[in-house]
């Protein structure tokens, strides 16, 4: 049974109740493992892949509702009836990413006139249907970086545009799994939405979980596992305790913490899924020609000749030997095919499912199917639990701050915060026609008043979206209370972020000041200005 943290939030009766979530497109449960480690309670998890659902049910049997369902058919209303509530704090999900993968660019599938309309690209809408029904405080969608550029950014824009239409403050941020304690070079796009009626901003600086080892290397994650030949090993075996002790003595305390705190090897009764796939004799001989950390492309440039018949006209990089002293290459579902890009650092074989799972930060008690094809596909498609835990902790922190803001007196008459829309307009308009040089010359106080005026007027937009570009729209964005103001504050605006075009130079200057240290984080994300604007509009609505 996994270890659990106990992160909760206060309700109106000053009691502590666990935050809850549902996981859509849950796969085998990587996102759920991390969210539970961050203290959340899983109400339900849903996926279309039967093998993945069975794997999650086996490993996380304490979750009552792990469902094999097609989300294009199974409705949020049906789920609500099953779990007995419409109260969901958070929705997380990773709609299938293959439709956005950069690996598909080779046939023009993601770009230009040869764009192939992969139906998986539209599954984000099923997640948003659940968001619209349950109205969670926060939703988090994880996908590959390719979603941002696929079809010229069309899908990335649609996700945010459609989420804003549901009443969510939306922004995208890229996370580096290695920085969050995962021993691989994995970068993923997060799209995060917070309900517009909630005060404050979700801050983008995710922090590694306390259990995480900063920037771990591949050797730390797999160095204790027994050596294998190609096609050797078994689905269940006994840990080699002596090898484990030697590994920890050679690598030190941080590695011990990774093995026990992240991989939780002490909770696994047996070593599972440590069985290597077979390879042809020719591949094995080619493996031996590679030095640790070297790819076949590099080796060929250094004069190494391989038996594999490479094309002289169009060279393709077939083999890569990983290094113990670096993060692993990104674990991908393609591992189910051949594993040739994931050759063990010191052994003549590709990585086993257990090694791949460790690189993804799955604990050792989490068992995968004996069939390597299914295991590799699940592992490669999963959200690394350590990344999910970092996300969960950040979400919990935001919700906790939101609770505090709702239960504290906000000083709306603070210096530099507009008292109404007229004052906001008075402070903002003088900045609208200034170029970047002129904006740099504006005094700190005057610029701050102009910036807080933007946050006052546009409480539904996130400062992190201000620098997003893309298609421009002349349709009036539905932002309450703005229609009576300066027309250029309505349109045109960028469809991805919702930010009016005329405000972007001011946002660029705000970010420049922040990065240079002249603007503090609390200046850039001035929640008091945002909340003052929200309260002003509520007061106007009540007076009507």
Protein Blocks (a to p, Z undefined) as FASTA:
>chain_A
ZZddddddddfkopacddddddehklnolmmmmmmmnopacfbdcdfblklmmmmmmmmm
mbmbacdddfklmcfklmmmmnopabdfbdcddddfklmgfklmmnopmgcjklccdfkl
mmmmmmmmmmmmnopabdcddddfklmmggghmmmmmmmmmmmmnopacddddddfklno
pacdddddddddddfkbgcjddfbdcddfkbcghiafklmmmmpccddehiacfbdcddf
klmmmmmmmnojmlmmmmmmmnommlpmbdehiacddddfklmmmmmmpcehiafklmmm
nopacfblcdfklccdfbdcddfkbccddddfklmmnopmmccfkbccdddfklmmmmno
pafklccdfblmlmmmmmmmpccfklmmmmmmmmmmmmmmmmmmmmcccdfkbghiafbf
klmmmmmmmmmmpcfklmmmpcfklmmmmmmmmmmmmmmbcfklmmpgcjddfbdcddeh
klmmcfklmbccdfklopafklmmmmmmmmmmmmnopacfklmmmmklmmmmmmmmmmmm
mmZZ
